[in-house]
């Protein structure tokens, strides 16, 4: 839950909590990639995500539209 809470806090800090939803899910078929997430509607999967990566994902991808290549999973 630490990762989900980090996303929720970052989205709230940026006033995006009504536009973007952070929610806990199962393994998303990427269990081997450690903590992972998927961004919809693009369907981009990230793996080995830490709370320290949240700011970069929110700023670069969710706001800027540019996926964070170093965390992206090739599925």
N, CA, C and O atoms as a Maestro MAE file, in Angstrom:
{
 s_m_m2io_version
 :::
 2.0.0
}

f_m_ct {
 s_m_title
 :::
 protein
 m_atom[300] {
  # First column is atom index #
  i_m_mmod_type
  r_m_x_coord
  r_m_y_coord
  r_m_z_coord
  i_m_residue_number
  s_m_chain_name
  s_m_pdb_residue_name
  s_m_pdb_atom_name
  i_m_atomic_number
  :::
  1 25 0.811 -1.202 0.000 1 A "UNK " " N  " 7
  2 3 0.000 0.000 0.000 1 A "UNK " " CA " 6
  3 2 0.852 1.263 0.000 1 A "UNK " " C  " 6
  4 15 0.368 2.340 -0.349 1 A "UNK " " O  " 8
  5 25 2.126 1.135 0.392 2 A "UNK " " N  " 7
  6 3 2.981 2.319 0.441 2 A "UNK " " CA " 6
  7 2 3.068 2.990 -0.926 2 A "UNK " " C  " 6
  8 15 3.043 4.217 -1.017 2 A "UNK " " O  " 8
  9 25 3.170 2.195 -1.989 3 A "UNK " " N  " 7
  10 3 3.277 2.742 -3.340 3 A "UNK " " CA " 6
  11 2 1.975 3.423 -3.754 3 A "UNK " " C  " 6
  12 15 2.002 4.517 -4.318 3 A "UNK " " O  " 8
  13 25 0.857 2.797 -3.483 4 A "UNK " " N  " 7
  14 3 -0.443 3.384 -3.816 4 A "UNK " " CA " 6
  15 2 -0.635 4.689 -3.058 4 A "UNK " " C  " 6
  16 15 -1.098 5.680 -3.624 4 A "UNK " " O  " 8
  17 25 -0.280 4.687 -1.780 5 A "UNK " " N  " 7
  18 3 -0.409 5.912 -0.988 5 A "UNK " " CA " 6
  19 2 0.496 7.018 -1.507 5 A "UNK " " C  " 6
  20 15 0.120 8.190 -1.478 5 A "UNK " " O  " 8
  21 25 1.679 6.662 -1.978 6 A "UNK " " N  " 7
  22 3 2.587 7.663 -2.547 6 A "UNK " " CA " 6
  23 2 1.976 8.278 -3.799 6 A "UNK " " C  " 6
  24 15 2.059 9.490 -4.001 6 A "UNK " " O  " 8
  25 25 1.361 7.446 -4.641 7 A "UNK " " N  " 7
  26 3 0.698 7.980 -5.838 7 A "UNK " " CA " 6
  27 2 -0.473 8.873 -5.459 7 A "UNK " " C  " 6
  28 15 -0.621 9.966 -6.007 7 A "UNK " " O  " 8
  29 25 -1.304 8.424 -4.532 8 A "UNK " " N  " 7
  30 3 -2.464 9.226 -4.120 8 A "UNK " " CA " 6
  31 2 -2.030 10.577 -3.567 8 A "UNK " " C  " 6
  32 15 -2.623 11.607 -3.887 8 A "UNK " " O  " 8
  33 25 -1.001 10.570 -2.742 9 A "UNK " " N  " 7
  34 3 -0.506 11.819 -2.158 9 A "UNK " " CA " 6
  35 2 0.040 12.747 -3.232 9 A "UNK " " C  " 6
  36 15 -0.216 13.951 -3.200 9 A "UNK " " O  " 8
  37 25 0.792 12.196 -4.187 10 A "UNK " " N  " 7
  38 3 1.374 13.019 -5.244 10 A "UNK " " CA " 6
  39 2 0.279 13.595 -6.148 10 A "UNK " " C  " 6
  40 15 0.348 14.760 -6.539 10 A "UNK " " O  " 8
  41 25 -0.713 12.795 -6.474 11 A "UNK " " N  " 7
  42 3 -1.814 13.277 -7.305 11 A "UNK " " CA " 6
  43 2 -2.611 14.367 -6.587 11 A "UNK " " C  " 6
  44 15 -3.012 15.356 -7.200 11 A "UNK " " O  " 8
  45 25 -2.835 14.180 -5.291 12 A "UNK " " N  " 7
  46 3 -3.553 15.183 -4.508 12 A "UNK " " CA " 6
  47 2 -2.757 16.475 -4.440 12 A "UNK " " C  " 6
  48 15 -3.316 17.562 -4.589 12 A "UNK " " O  " 8
  49 25 -1.446 16.360 -4.214 13 A "UNK " " N  " 7
  50 3 -0.559 17.519 -4.145 13 A "UNK " " CA " 6
  51 2 -0.623 18.355 -5.426 13 A "UNK " " C  " 6
  52 15 -0.512 19.580 -5.392 13 A "UNK " " O  " 8
  53 25 -0.805 17.666 -6.554 14 A "UNK " " N  " 7
  54 3 -0.842 18.352 -7.848 14 A "UNK " " CA " 6
  55 2 -2.273 18.676 -8.302 14 A "UNK " " C  " 6
  56 15 -2.473 19.179 -9.408 14 A "UNK " " O  " 8
  57 25 -3.265 18.390 -7.453 15 A "UNK " " N  " 7
  58 3 -4.657 18.683 -7.778 15 A "UNK " " CA " 6
  59 2 -5.233 17.784 -8.856 15 A "UNK " " C  " 6
  60 15 -6.172 18.176 -9.548 15 A "UNK " " O  " 8
  61 25 -4.690 16.586 -9.010 16 A "UNK " " N  " 7
  62 3 -5.115 15.676 -10.072 16 A "UNK " " CA " 6
  63 2 -5.963 14.509 -9.573 16 A "UNK " " C  " 6
  64 15 -6.330 13.636 -10.358 16 A "UNK " " O  " 8
  65 25 -6.278 14.483 -8.278 17 A "UNK " " N  " 7
  66 3 -6.951 13.332 -7.701 17 A "UNK " " CA " 6
  67 2 -8.349 13.081 -8.281 17 A "UNK " " C  " 6
  68 15 -8.865 11.970 -8.154 17 A "UNK " " O  " 8
  69 25 -8.966 14.067 -8.905 18 A "UNK " " N  " 7
  70 3 -10.281 13.862 -9.525 18 A "UNK " " CA " 6
  71 2 -10.158 13.410 -10.974 18 A "UNK " " C  " 6
  72 15 -11.105 12.852 -11.528 18 A "UNK " " O  " 8
  73 25 -9.010 13.643 -11.591 19 A "UNK " " N  " 7
  74 3 -8.789 13.266 -12.986 19 A "UNK " " CA " 6
  75 2 -8.092 11.920 -13.130 19 A "UNK " " C  " 6
  76 15 -8.335 11.186 -14.088 19 A "UNK " " O  " 8
  77 25 -7.220 11.598 -12.170 20 A "UNK " " N  " 7
  78 3 -6.405 10.386 -12.245 20 A "UNK " " CA " 6
  79 2 -6.612 9.588 -10.974 20 A "UNK " " C  " 6
  80 15 -6.575 10.128 -9.868 20 A "UNK " " O  " 8
  81 25 -6.829 8.294 -11.149 21 A "UNK " " N  " 7
  82 3 -7.106 7.429 -10.002 21 A "UNK " " CA " 6
  83 2 -5.967 6.442 -9.776 21 A "UNK " " C  " 6
  84 15 -5.516 5.780 -10.711 21 A "UNK " " O  " 8
  85 25 -5.508 6.348 -8.541 22 A "UNK " " N  " 7
  86 3 -4.510 5.356 -8.146 22 A "UNK " " CA " 6
  87 2 -5.241 4.320 -7.313 22 A "UNK " " C  " 6
  88 15 -5.905 4.656 -6.332 22 A "UNK " " O  " 8
  89 25 -5.118 3.070 -7.703 23 A "UNK " " N  " 7
  90 3 -5.865 2.011 -7.037 23 A "UNK " " CA " 6
  91 2 -5.028 0.748 -6.936 23 A "UNK " " C  " 6
  92 15 -4.300 0.413 -7.870 23 A "UNK " " O  " 8
  93 25 -5.118 0.053 -5.829 24 A "UNK " " N  " 7
  94 3 -4.409 -1.209 -5.643 24 A "UNK " " CA " 6
  95 2 -5.070 -2.276 -6.512 24 A "UNK " " C  " 6
  96 15 -6.292 -2.319 -6.655 24 A "UNK " " O  " 8
  97 25 -4.227 -3.138 -7.090 25 A "UNK " " N  " 7
  98 3 -4.715 -4.232 -7.925 25 A "UNK " " CA " 6
  99 2 -3.886 -5.477 -7.644 25 A "UNK " " C  " 6
  100 15 -2.941 -5.443 -6.856 25 A "UNK " " O  " 8
  101 25 -4.249 -6.571 -8.295 26 A "UNK " " N  " 7
  102 3 -3.475 -7.807 -8.186 26 A "UNK " " CA " 6
  103 2 -2.155 -7.652 -8.912 26 A "UNK " " C  " 6
  104 15 -1.664 -6.537 -9.085 26 A "UNK " " O  " 8
  105 25 -1.578 -8.764 -9.336 27 A "UNK " " N  " 7
  106 3 -0.226 -8.711 -9.918 27 A "UNK " " CA " 6
  107 2 -0.202 -8.237 -11.370 27 A "UNK " " C  " 6
  108 15 0.885 -8.015 -11.903 27 A "UNK " " O  " 8
  109 25 -1.326 -8.074 -12.024 28 A "UNK " " N  " 7
  110 3 -1.397 -7.549 -13.399 28 A "UNK " " CA " 6
  111 2 -0.584 -8.387 -14.382 28 A "UNK " " C  " 6
  112 15 -0.127 -7.879 -15.407 28 A "UNK " " O  " 8
  113 25 -0.404 -9.666 -14.071 29 A "UNK " " N  " 7
  114 3 0.399 -10.583 -14.884 29 A "UNK " " CA " 6
  115 2 1.862 -10.163 -14.985 29 A "UNK " " C  " 6
  116 15 2.563 -10.561 -15.915 29 A "UNK " " O  " 8
  117 25 2.316 -9.367 -14.039 30 A "UNK " " N  " 7
  118 3 3.708 -8.923 -14.029 30 A "UNK " " CA " 6
  119 2 4.337 -9.143 -12.656 30 A "UNK " " C  " 6
  120 15 5.185 -8.361 -12.228 30 A "UNK " " O  " 8
  121 25 3.927 -10.197 -11.972 31 A "UNK " " N  " 7
  122 3 4.410 -10.463 -10.606 31 A "UNK " " CA " 6
  123 2 5.932 -10.536 -10.525 31 A "UNK " " C  " 6
  124 15 6.517 -10.117 -9.527 31 A "UNK " " O  " 8
  125 25 6.569 -11.055 -11.546 32 A "UNK " " N  " 7
  126 3 8.017 -11.191 -11.539 32 A "UNK " " CA " 6
  127 2 8.751 -9.867 -11.643 32 A "UNK " " C  " 6
  128 15 9.966 -9.816 -11.451 32 A "UNK " " O  " 8
  129 25 8.038 -8.809 -11.940 33 A "UNK " " N  " 7
  130 3 8.654 -7.492 -12.109 33 A "UNK " " CA " 6
  131 2 8.561 -6.656 -10.845 33 A "UNK " " C  " 6
  132 15 8.697 -5.433 -10.898 33 A "UNK " " O  " 8
  133 25 8.330 -7.301 -9.706 34 A "UNK " " N  " 7
  134 3 8.239 -6.559 -8.456 34 A "UNK " " CA " 6
  135 2 7.029 -5.652 -8.449 34 A "UNK " " C  " 6
  136 15 6.095 -5.873 -9.220 34 A "UNK " " O  " 8
  137 25 7.018 -4.643 -7.605 35 A "UNK " " N  " 7
  138 3 5.874 -3.729 -7.614 35 A "UNK " " CA " 6
  139 2 5.698 -3.146 -9.017 35 A "UNK " " C  " 6
  140 15 6.630 -2.584 -9.592 35 A "UNK " " O  " 8
  141 25 4.502 -3.289 -9.548 36 A "UNK " " N  " 7
  142 3 4.264 -2.824 -10.914 36 A "UNK " " CA " 6
  143 2 2.977 -2.031 -10.985 36 A "UNK " " C  " 6
  144 15 2.169 -2.040 -10.057 36 A "UNK " " O  " 8
  145 25 2.802 -1.351 -12.090 37 A "UNK " " N  " 7
  146 3 1.586 -0.590 -12.320 37 A "UNK " " CA " 6
  147 2 1.335 -0.508 -13.808 37 A "UNK " " C  " 6
  148 15 2.232 -0.722 -14.624 37 A "UNK " " O  " 8
  149 25 0.106 -0.194 -14.143 38 A "UNK " " N  " 7
  150 3 -0.257 -0.006 -15.543 38 A "UNK " " CA " 6
  151 2 -0.983 1.327 -15.653 38 A "UNK " " C  " 6
  152 15 -1.793 1.678 -14.796 38 A "UNK " " O  " 8
  153 25 -0.684 2.062 -16.714 39 A "UNK " " N  " 7
  154 3 -1.315 3.351 -16.969 39 A "UNK " " CA " 6
  155 2 -2.296 3.157 -18.113 39 A "UNK " " C  " 6
  156 15 -1.917 2.779 -19.222 39 A "UNK " " O  " 8
  157 25 -3.559 3.421 -17.826 40 A "UNK " " N  " 7
  158 3 -4.599 3.347 -18.853 40 A "UNK " " CA " 6
  159 2 -4.972 4.749 -19.270 40 A "UNK " " C  " 6
  160 15 -4.880 5.653 -18.439 40 A "UNK " " O  " 8
  161 25 -5.382 4.993 -20.486 41 A "UNK " " N  " 7
  162 3 -5.786 4.021 -21.501 41 A "UNK " " CA " 6
  163 2 -4.637 3.507 -22.359 41 A "UNK " " C  " 6
  164 15 -4.855 2.643 -23.209 41 A "UNK " " O  " 8
  165 25 -3.422 4.009 -22.162 42 A "UNK " " N  " 7
  166 3 -2.308 3.585 -23.014 42 A "UNK " " CA " 6
  167 2 -1.931 2.120 -22.823 42 A "UNK " " C  " 6
  168 15 -1.446 1.478 -23.755 42 A "UNK " " O  " 8
  169 25 -2.151 1.586 -21.622 43 A "UNK " " N  " 7
  170 3 -1.773 0.215 -21.329 43 A "UNK " " CA " 6
  171 2 -0.276 0.048 -21.145 43 A "UNK " " C  " 6
  172 15 0.265 -1.025 -21.413 43 A "UNK " " O  " 8
  173 25 0.394 1.086 -20.695 44 A "UNK " " N  " 7
  174 3 1.834 1.028 -20.466 44 A "UNK " " CA " 6
  175 2 2.079 0.467 -19.073 44 A "UNK " " C  " 6
  176 15 1.550 0.976 -18.084 44 A "UNK " " O  " 8
  177 25 2.884 -0.584 -19.005 45 A "UNK " " N  " 7
  178 3 3.211 -1.249 -17.748 45 A "UNK " " CA " 6
  179 2 4.584 -0.800 -17.278 45 A "UNK " " C  " 6
  180 15 5.524 -0.676 -18.063 45 A "UNK " " O  " 8
  181 25 4.674 -0.560 -15.973 46 A "UNK " " N  " 7
  182 3 5.943 -0.235 -15.333 46 A "UNK " " CA " 6
  183 2 6.246 -1.309 -14.301 46 A "UNK " " C  " 6
  184 15 5.335 -1.831 -13.659 46 A "UNK " " O  " 8
  185 25 7.525 -1.641 -14.136 47 A "UNK " " N  " 7
  186 3 7.924 -2.635 -13.154 47 A "UNK " " CA " 6
  187 2 9.031 -2.143 -12.257 47 A "UNK " " C  " 6
  188 15 9.724 -1.174 -12.568 47 A "UNK " " O  " 8
  189 25 9.189 -2.829 -11.131 48 A "UNK " " N  " 7
  190 3 10.203 -2.501 -10.122 48 A "UNK " " CA " 6
  191 2 10.059 -1.051 -9.663 48 A "UNK " " C  " 6
  192 15 11.049 -0.350 -9.456 48 A "UNK " " O  " 8
  193 25 8.810 -0.617 -9.508 49 A "UNK " " N  " 7
  194 3 8.516 0.767 -9.132 49 A "UNK " " CA " 6
  195 2 8.652 0.935 -7.623 49 A "UNK " " C  " 6
  196 15 8.181 0.103 -6.848 49 A "UNK " " O  " 8
  197 25 9.297 2.012 -7.223 50 A "UNK " " N  " 7
  198 3 9.453 2.350 -5.808 50 A "UNK " " CA " 6
  199 2 8.744 3.679 -5.543 50 A "UNK " " C  " 6
  200 15 8.436 4.413 -6.482 50 A "UNK " " O  " 8
  201 25 8.486 3.991 -4.283 51 A "UNK " " N  " 7
  202 3 7.885 5.295 -3.977 51 A "UNK " " CA " 6
  203 2 8.729 6.466 -4.506 51 A "UNK " " C  " 6
  204 15 8.193 7.535 -4.797 51 A "UNK " " O  " 8
  205 25 10.028 6.264 -4.626 52 A "UNK " " N  " 7
  206 3 10.903 7.320 -5.146 52 A "UNK " " CA " 6
  207 2 10.669 7.582 -6.632 52 A "UNK " " C  " 6
  208 15 11.046 8.641 -7.134 52 A "UNK " " O  " 8
  209 25 10.052 6.633 -7.345 53 A "UNK " " N  " 7
  210 3 9.772 6.783 -8.773 53 A "UNK " " CA " 6
  211 2 8.459 7.507 -9.055 53 A "UNK " " C  " 6
  212 15 8.203 7.913 -10.188 53 A "UNK " " O  " 8
  213 25 7.637 7.669 -8.037 54 A "UNK " " N  " 7
  214 3 6.292 8.217 -8.223 54 A "UNK " " CA " 6
  215 2 6.318 9.601 -8.851 54 A "UNK " " C  " 6
  216 15 5.617 9.842 -9.834 54 A "UNK " " O  " 8
  217 25 7.103 10.503 -8.311 55 A "UNK " " N  " 7
  218 3 7.163 11.879 -8.827 55 A "UNK " " CA " 6
  219 2 7.499 11.885 -10.317 55 A "UNK " " C  " 6
  220 15 6.875 12.608 -11.095 55 A "UNK " " O  " 8
  221 25 8.478 11.085 -10.709 56 A "UNK " " N  " 7
  222 3 8.895 11.036 -12.112 56 A "UNK " " CA " 6
  223 2 7.774 10.505 -13.003 56 A "UNK " " C  " 6
  224 15 7.537 11.050 -14.081 56 A "UNK " " O  " 8
  225 25 7.085 9.453 -12.570 57 A "UNK " " N  " 7
  226 3 5.992 8.888 -13.371 57 A "UNK " " CA " 6
  227 2 4.855 9.886 -13.499 57 A "UNK " " C  " 6
  228 15 4.321 10.083 -14.590 57 A "UNK " " O  " 8
  229 25 4.485 10.513 -12.399 58 A "UNK " " N  " 7
  230 3 3.383 11.486 -12.441 58 A "UNK " " CA " 6
  231 2 3.754 12.673 -13.326 58 A "UNK " " C  " 6
  232 15 2.978 13.070 -14.196 58 A "UNK " " O  " 8
  233 25 4.928 13.233 -13.107 59 A "UNK " " N  " 7
  234 3 5.329 14.434 -13.849 59 A "UNK " " CA " 6
  235 2 5.586 14.153 -15.324 59 A "UNK " " C  " 6
  236 15 5.041 14.835 -16.191 59 A "UNK " " O  " 8
  237 25 6.414 13.152 -15.612 60 A "UNK " " N  " 7
  238 3 6.788 12.893 -17.005 60 A "UNK " " CA " 6
  239 2 5.682 12.223 -17.801 60 A "UNK " " C  " 6
  240 15 5.406 12.623 -18.932 60 A "UNK " " O  " 8
  241 25 5.044 11.207 -17.226 61 A "UNK " " N  " 7
  242 3 4.071 10.447 -17.998 61 A "UNK " " CA " 6
  243 2 2.648 10.973 -17.848 61 A "UNK " " C  " 6
  244 15 2.016 11.333 -18.841 61 A "UNK " " O  " 8
  245 25 2.138 11.022 -16.621 62 A "UNK " " N  " 7
  246 3 0.742 11.391 -16.438 62 A "UNK " " CA " 6
  247 2 0.457 12.848 -16.794 62 A "UNK " " C  " 6
  248 15 -0.613 13.160 -17.318 62 A "UNK " " O  " 8
  249 25 1.389 13.723 -16.518 63 A "UNK " " N  " 7
  250 3 1.202 15.139 -16.870 63 A "UNK " " CA " 6
  251 2 1.803 15.435 -18.238 63 A "UNK " " C  " 6
  252 15 1.154 16.059 -19.078 63 A "UNK " " O  " 8
  253 25 3.039 14.995 -18.470 64 A "UNK " " N  " 7
  254 3 3.756 15.336 -19.692 64 A "UNK " " CA " 6
  255 2 3.501 14.447 -20.893 64 A "UNK " " C  " 6
  256 15 3.810 14.820 -22.024 64 A "UNK " " O  " 8
  257 25 2.932 13.258 -20.649 65 A "UNK " " N  " 7
  258 3 2.637 12.367 -21.765 65 A "UNK " " CA " 6
  259 2 3.817 11.562 -22.278 65 A "UNK " " C  " 6
  260 15 3.718 10.922 -23.326 65 A "UNK " " O  " 8
  261 25 4.935 11.581 -21.558 66 A "UNK " " N  " 7
  262 3 6.136 10.848 -21.982 66 A "UNK " " CA " 6
  263 2 6.422 9.713 -21.007 66 A "UNK " " C  " 6
  264 15 6.785 9.968 -19.859 66 A "UNK " " O  " 8
  265 25 6.266 8.468 -21.440 67 A "UNK " " N  " 7
  266 3 6.532 7.338 -20.553 67 A "UNK " " CA " 6
  267 2 7.962 7.359 -20.013 67 A "UNK " " C  " 6
  268 15 8.878 7.865 -20.661 67 A "UNK " " O  " 8
  269 25 8.129 6.805 -18.824 68 A "UNK " " N  " 7
  270 3 9.433 6.705 -18.180 68 A "UNK " " CA " 6
  271 2 10.071 5.409 -18.679 68 A "UNK " " C  " 6
  272 15 9.778 4.328 -18.169 68 A "UNK " " O  " 8
  273 25 10.928 5.523 -19.661 69 A "UNK " " N  " 7
  274 3 11.485 4.361 -20.356 69 A "UNK " " CA " 6
  275 2 12.245 3.401 -19.442 69 A "UNK " " C  " 6
  276 15 12.175 2.187 -19.637 69 A "UNK " " O  " 8
  277 25 12.961 3.916 -18.461 70 A "UNK " " N  " 7
  278 3 13.780 3.052 -17.611 70 A "UNK " " CA " 6
  279 2 12.944 2.110 -16.756 70 A "UNK " " C  " 6
  280 15 13.471 1.107 -16.273 70 A "UNK " " O  " 8
  281 25 11.660 2.395 -16.552 71 A "UNK " " N  " 7
  282 3 10.791 1.538 -15.742 71 A "UNK " " CA " 6
  283 2 9.791 0.742 -16.582 71 A "UNK " " C  " 6
  284 15 9.084 -0.123 -16.065 71 A "UNK " " O  " 8
  285 25 9.741 1.036 -17.851 72 A "UNK " " N  " 7
  286 3 8.751 0.427 -18.735 72 A "UNK " " CA " 6
  287 2 9.043 -1.057 -18.944 72 A "UNK " " C  " 6
  288 15 10.191 -1.457 -19.140 72 A "UNK " " O  " 8
  289 25 7.982 -1.862 -18.898 73 A "UNK " " N  " 7
  290 3 8.099 -3.288 -19.159 73 A "UNK " " CA " 6
  291 2 7.710 -3.576 -20.602 73 A "UNK " " C  " 6
  292 15 6.718 -3.043 -21.099 73 A "UNK " " O  " 8
  293 25 8.478 -4.408 -21.266 74 A "UNK " " N  " 7
  294 3 8.148 -4.841 -22.627 74 A "UNK " " CA " 6
  295 2 7.357 -6.136 -22.515 74 A "UNK " " C  " 6
  296 15 7.914 -7.196 -22.232 74 A "UNK " " O  " 8
  297 25 6.072 -6.037 -22.738 75 A "UNK " " N  " 7
  298 3 5.216 -7.221 -22.637 75 A "UNK " " CA " 6
  299 2 4.805 -7.730 -24.001 75 A "UNK " " C  " 6
  300 15 4.083 -8.722 -24.098 75 A "UNK " " O  " 8
  :::
 }
 m_bond[299] {
  # First column is bond index #
  i_m_from
  i_m_to
  i_m_order
  :::
  1 1 2 1
  2 2 3 1
  3 3 4 2
  4 3 5 1
  5 5 6 1
  6 6 7 1
  7 7 8 2
  8 7 9 1
  9 9 10 1
  10 10 11 1
  11 11 12 2
  12 11 13 1
  13 13 14 1
  14 14 15 1
  15 15 16 2
  16 15 17 1
  17 17 18 1
  18 18 19 1
  19 19 20 2
  20 19 21 1
  21 21 22 1
  22 22 23 1
  23 23 24 2
  24 23 25 1
  25 25 26 1
  26 26 27 1
  27 27 28 2
  28 27 29 1
  29 29 30 1
  30 30 31 1
  31 31 32 2
  32 31 33 1
  33 33 34 1
  34 34 35 1
  35 35 36 2
  36 35 37 1
  37 37 38 1
  38 38 39 1
  39 39 40 2
  40 39 41 1
  41 41 42 1
  42 42 43 1
  43 43 44 2
  44 43 45 1
  45 45 46 1
  46 46 47 1
  47 47 48 2
  48 47 49 1
  49 49 50 1
  50 50 51 1
  51 51 52 2
  52 51 53 1
  53 53 54 1
  54 54 55 1
  55 55 56 2
  56 55 57 1
  57 57 58 1
  58 58 59 1
  59 59 60 2
  60 59 61 1
  61 61 62 1
  62 62 63 1
  63 63 64 2
  64 63 65 1
  65 65 66 1
  66 66 67 1
  67 67 68 2
  68 67 69 1
  69 69 70 1
  70 70 71 1
  71 71 72 2
  72 71 73 1
  73 73 74 1
  74 74 75 1
  75 75 76 2
  76 75 77 1
  77 77 78 1
  78 78 79 1
  79 79 80 2
  80 79 81 1
  81 81 82 1
  82 82 83 1
  83 83 84 2
  84 83 85 1
  85 85 86 1
  86 86 87 1
  87 87 88 2
  88 87 89 1
  89 89 90 1
  90 90 91 1
  91 91 92 2
  92 91 93 1
  93 93 94 1
  94 94 95 1
  95 95 96 2
  96 95 97 1
  97 97 98 1
  98 98 99 1
  99 99 100 2
  100 99 101 1
  101 101 102 1
  102 102 103 1
  103 103 104 2
  104 103 105 1
  105 105 106 1
  106 106 107 1
  107 107 108 2
  108 107 109 1
  109 109 110 1
  110 110 111 1
  111 111 112 2
  112 111 113 1
  113 113 114 1
  114 114 115 1
  115 115 116 2
  116 115 117 1
  117 117 118 1
  118 118 119 1
  119 119 120 2
  120 119 121 1
  121 121 122 1
  122 122 123 1
  123 123 124 2
  124 123 125 1
  125 125 126 1
  126 126 127 1
  127 127 128 2
  128 127 129 1
  129 129 130 1
  130 130 131 1
  131 131 132 2
  132 131 133 1
  133 133 134 1
  134 134 135 1
  135 135 136 2
  136 135 137 1
  137 137 138 1
  138 138 139 1
  139 139 140 2
  140 139 141 1
  141 141 142 1
  142 142 143 1
  143 143 144 2
  144 143 145 1
  145 145 146 1
  146 146 147 1
  147 147 148 2
  148 147 149 1
  149 149 150 1
  150 150 151 1
  151 151 152 2
  152 151 153 1
  153 153 154 1
  154 154 155 1
  155 155 156 2
  156 155 157 1
  157 157 158 1
  158 158 159 1
  159 159 160 2
  160 159 161 1
  161 161 162 1
  162 162 163 1
  163 163 164 2
  164 163 165 1
  165 165 166 1
  166 166 167 1
  167 167 168 2
  168 167 169 1
  169 169 170 1
  170 170 171 1
  171 171 172 2
  172 171 173 1
  173 173 174 1
  174 174 175 1
  175 175 176 2
  176 175 177 1
  177 177 178 1
  178 178 179 1
  179 179 180 2
  180 179 181 1
  181 181 182 1
  182 182 183 1
  183 183 184 2
  184 183 185 1
  185 185 186 1
  186 186 187 1
  187 187 188 2
  188 187 189 1
  189 189 190 1
  190 190 191 1
  191 191 192 2
  192 191 193 1
  193 193 194 1
  194 194 195 1
  195 195 196 2
  196 195 197 1
  197 197 198 1
  198 198 199 1
  199 199 200 2
  200 199 201 1
  201 201 202 1
  202 202 203 1
  203 203 204 2
  204 203 205 1
  205 205 206 1
  206 206 207 1
  207 207 208 2
  208 207 209 1
  209 209 210 1
  210 210 211 1
  211 211 212 2
  212 211 213 1
  213 213 214 1
  214 214 215 1
  215 215 216 2
  216 215 217 1
  217 217 218 1
  218 218 219 1
  219 219 220 2
  220 219 221 1
  221 221 222 1
  222 222 223 1
  223 223 224 2
  224 223 225 1
  225 225 226 1
  226 226 227 1
  227 227 228 2
  228 227 229 1
  229 229 230 1
  230 230 231 1
  231 231 232 2
  232 231 233 1
  233 233 234 1
  234 234 235 1
  235 235 236 2
  236 235 237 1
  237 237 238 1
  238 238 239 1
  239 239 240 2
  240 239 241 1
  241 241 242 1
  242 242 243 1
  243 243 244 2
  244 243 245 1
  245 245 246 1
  246 246 247 1
  247 247 248 2
  248 247 249 1
  249 249 250 1
  250 250 251 1
  251 251 252 2
  252 251 253 1
  253 253 254 1
  254 254 255 1
  255 255 256 2
  256 255 257 1
  257 257 258 1
  258 258 259 1
  259 259 260 2
  260 259 261 1
  261 261 262 1
  262 262 263 1
  263 263 264 2
  264 263 265 1
  265 265 266 1
  266 266 267 1
  267 267 268 2
  268 267 269 1
  269 269 270 1
  270 270 271 1
  271 271 272 2
  272 271 273 1
  273 273 274 1
  274 274 275 1
  275 275 276 2
  276 275 277 1
  277 277 278 1
  278 278 279 1
  279 279 280 2
  280 279 281 1
  281 281 282 1
  282 282 283 1
  283 283 284 2
  284 283 285 1
  285 285 286 1
  286 286 287 1
  287 287 288 2
  288 287 289 1
  289 289 290 1
  290 290 291 1
  291 291 292 2
  292 291 293 1
  293 293 294 1
  294 294 295 1
  295 295 296 2
  296 295 297 1
  297 297 298 1
  298 298 299 1
  299 299 300 2
  :::
 }
}
